[in-house]
Amino acid sequence: MVEIITIFCGPGPLDRLTPYQQLALGFGAQEDPRPGDDTDAVEGATAQATAAEPPTPAEVMAVRRAEDAEYARFVGASIHFIGLPDAVFRGYEGDTQLMGLPRADDPAPTGELRAALAEVQPSALYLPLSIGGHVDHRQARRASTELLFALGSLYRDRAVFYEDFPYALNSGFERLDQLDPEFLAALPAGVTMAPEYVDIEDAMNRKLDGLRAYESQHGRLFGGNDPMVVAVREQAARVGRLGGTGPSERYWRVGRP
């Protein structure tokens, strides 16, 4: 059984959304800027955020968790919500901060992830590379690497890293040395990262059907459902060209020489 662990899926203590939080979570203006767009565009869109009574943080994150649960049902997985607040509820305001380094007062959720993994006892782990640098992805990767490379770790030989989408497409990611230096510096001597290509041509339509569960994120990340479909197909074709395969996904398996 596949278990999906979602770390940052809580609202924190706030009772209402700021305009930026509305936009960042996909509940703001109709034409939201995508992460990494010009700051002036973000500020302009924030000023145009919907005048209707916005949903509360609890309501927004309940929608996000429901989308996770719908996707899990579709693919036949179970889901574990750790429930820590999303980055926008931890004081990260604006895309520059959201896609930047974690603050010193925002520790990686190593203990929470350790507890979740002890409960699940996985035979394999799929972890984010944090391509693009979203702060929640960075923190998930930091926690993962701390657990993987700790002395006596149970997980090192079970770990596979995935390429964060759509950030891998948007950034043109091809090689590990394109990642921020923190990750490669954290790899112990002798640890290898070997690419594995998985042809998904036969599974493409099912993949797209599953991704439609995340309706709240289509506008923010892609500009709508149809652009999402185009982006998924483009990324699969691009990765396939890198690996000399058909439309593919690529993973990086942790190993030893």
C-alpha positions in Angstrom: 0.0 0.0 0.0 1.3 3.5 -0.9 1.1 6.0 1.9 1.2 9.7 1.1 2.6 11.8 3.9 1.7 15.5 3.7 3.7 17.6 6.1 2.6 21.2 5.6 -1.2 21.1 5.3 -2.4 23.2 8.3 -3.7 26.7 8.7 -1.9 27.8 11.9 -3.5 30.2 14.3 -4.8 32.9 11.9 -8.5 33.6 11.6 -8.4 35.2 8.1 -6.3 35.2 5.0 -4.1 38.1 3.9 -4.5 39.0 0.2 -1.1 37.4 -0.6 -2.2 34.2 1.2 -5.3 34.1 -1.0 -3.3 34.4 -4.1 -0.5 32.0 -3.0 -3.1 29.3 -2.1 -5.2 29.7 -5.3 -8.2 31.5 -3.6 -7.5 35.0 -4.8 -8.0 36.9 -8.1 -9.0 34.9 -11.2 -5.7 35.7 -13.0 -3.1 34.8 -10.4 0.6 35.2 -11.1 2.6 32.0 -11.0 5.4 31.6 -8.4 8.5 33.4 -9.6 6.7 36.0 -11.6 7.7 39.7 -11.2 7.1 41.1 -7.8 5.2 44.1 -9.2 2.8 41.6 -10.9 2.3 39.9 -7.5 1.6 43.2 -5.8 -0.8 44.3 -8.6 -2.7 41.1 -8.4 -2.8 41.3 -4.6 -4.5 44.7 -5.0 -7.1 43.2 -7.2 -7.9 40.3 -4.9 -11.5 39.4 -4.7 -13.7 41.8 -2.7 -16.0 39.0 -1.7 -15.7 37.6 1.8 -12.6 35.4 1.6 -12.5 31.9 3.0 -10.8 31.4 6.4 -7.4 29.7 6.6 -9.1 26.6 8.1 -11.5 26.4 5.2 -8.8 26.8 2.6 -6.6 24.1 4.1 -9.6 21.8 4.5 -10.1 22.2 0.7 -6.4 21.4 0.1 -6.6 18.3 2.3 -9.8 17.2 0.6 -8.0 17.4 -2.7 -5.2 15.3 -1.3 -7.7 12.7 -0.1 -9.5 12.7 -3.4 -6.2 12.0 -5.2 -5.3 9.3 -2.8 -8.6 7.6 -3.3 -8.2 7.8 -7.1 -4.8 6.1 -7.1 -5.6 3.6 -4.3 -3.3 5.1 -1.7 -3.8 6.1 1.9 -2.8 9.5 3.3 -1.2 10.7 6.5 -1.6 14.4 7.4 1.1 15.7 9.7 -0.7 19.1 9.7 2.0 21.6 10.2 1.1 25.1 8.9 1.8 25.9 5.3 4.6 28.4 4.7 2.3 31.3 4.1 1.0 30.8 7.6 4.5 30.7 9.0 5.3 34.3 8.1 6.6 33.9 4.5 5.1 36.8 2.6 5.6 37.3 -1.1 7.0 34.9 -3.7 10.6 35.9 -3.0 10.3 34.6 0.6 8.1 31.6 -0.4 10.7 30.4 -2.9 13.7 31.3 -0.7 15.7 30.0 2.2 13.9 28.9 5.4 14.3 31.3 8.3 16.5 30.4 11.2 13.4 30.4 13.5 11.6 27.9 11.2 13.2 24.5 11.9 12.9 21.5 9.5 10.2 19.1 10.6 12.6 16.3 11.3 11.0 15.0 14.5 7.5 15.1 13.0 8.6 13.2 9.9 10.5 10.7 12.0 7.4 9.9 13.9 5.3 9.6 10.8 7.7 7.2 9.2 7.9 5.1 12.3 4.2 4.7 12.2 4.1 3.9 8.4 7.3 1.8 8.3 7.8 2.2 4.6 9.8 -0.2 2.4 10.6 2.7 0.0 10.6 6.5 0.3 9.9 9.0 -2.4 11.2 12.5 -1.4 11.3 15.9 -3.0 14.5 17.3 -4.5 13.1 20.8 -3.9 13.7 22.0 -7.4 12.6 25.6 -7.5 13.3 26.1 -3.8 9.7 26.4 -2.4 10.4 26.7 1.3 8.1 23.8 2.3 9.8 21.6 -0.2 13.2 22.7 1.2 12.1 21.9 4.7 10.8 18.5 3.7 14.1 17.8 1.9 16.1 19.0 4.9 14.1 16.7 7.3 14.5 13.8 4.9 18.2 14.1 4.4 18.7 14.4 8.2 16.9 11.1 8.7 18.5 9.4 5.7 22.1 10.2 6.5 22.0 10.0 10.3 24.2 7.3 11.8 22.4 3.9 11.7 19.6 5.2 9.5 17.0 2.7 8.5 16.0 4.6 5.4 19.1 5.4 3.3 18.9 2.3 1.1 15.1 2.8 0.6 15.2 6.4 -0.6 14.4 7.8 -4.0 14.1 11.5 -4.8 11.6 12.9 -7.3 11.7 16.0 -9.4 9.3 18.6 -8.2 6.7 19.6 -10.8 6.0 22.1 -12.3 9.2 23.7 -11.0 11.4 21.2 -12.8 9.8 22.2 -16.1 9.8 26.0 -15.4 13.5 26.0 -14.4 14.6 23.6 -17.2 16.1 21.2 -14.6 18.4 18.6 -16.1 21.3 17.9 -13.7 21.8 17.6 -10.0 24.4 20.3 -10.0 21.6 22.7 -10.9 20.1 22.2 -7.4 20.9 24.7 -4.6 24.3 23.7 -3.1 22.9 22.8 0.3 21.6 19.4 -0.9 24.8 18.1 -2.6 26.8 19.3 0.4 24.6 17.2 2.7 25.4 14.0 0.9 27.9 11.9 2.8 31.1 10.7 1.1 30.5 7.7 -1.1 26.7 8.2 -1.4 25.5 8.2 -5.0 22.4 9.5 -6.8 21.6 7.5 -9.9 18.8 8.6 -12.3 16.0 6.2 -13.2 13.6 6.9 -16.1 10.1 5.5 -16.0 8.1 5.5 -19.2 4.6 6.9 -18.5 3.1 7.0 -22.0 0.5 4.3 -21.2 -0.3 5.9 -17.8 -0.5 9.5 -19.1 -4.3 9.9 -19.2 -4.7 8.3 -15.8 -2.0 10.7 -14.4 -3.9 13.7 -15.8 -7.1 12.5 -14.4 -5.5 12.2 -11.0 -4.1 15.7 -11.2 -7.5 17.1 -11.8 -8.2 16.5 -8.2 -6.0 19.6 -7.3 -8.4 22.1 -8.8 -7.5 24.9 -6.4 -3.9 24.9 -7.7 -4.4 24.8 -11.4 -4.9 28.6 -11.8 -2.0 29.5 -9.5 0.5 27.1 -11.0 -0.6 26.8 -14.6 -3.3 29.3 -15.4 -6.0 26.7 -15.7 -6.7 23.0 -16.3 -5.9 23.0 -20.0 -2.4 24.6 -19.5 -1.8 22.0 -16.7 -2.4 19.2 -19.3 0.0 20.9 -21.7 2.6 21.3 -19.0 2.5 17.7 -17.9 2.8 16.4 -21.4 5.7 18.8 -22.1 7.6 17.8 -19.0 7.2 14.1 -19.8 8.4 14.5 -23.3 11.3 16.6 -22.1 12.4 14.1 -19.6 12.0 11.3 -22.1 14.4 13.1 -24.4 16.9 13.4 -21.6 16.7 9.6 -21.0 16.3 8.4 -24.6 12.9 7.0 -23.7 9.3 7.8 -24.4 7.3 10.3 -22.3 8.8 9.7 -18.8 9.3 10.7 -15.2 12.8 10.7 -13.7 13.8 9.7 -10.1 17.1 9.7 -8.4 17.9 6.6 -6.3 20.2 7.0 -3.3 22.9 4.3 -3.3 26.5 3.5 -2.7 29.4 2.9 -5.1 
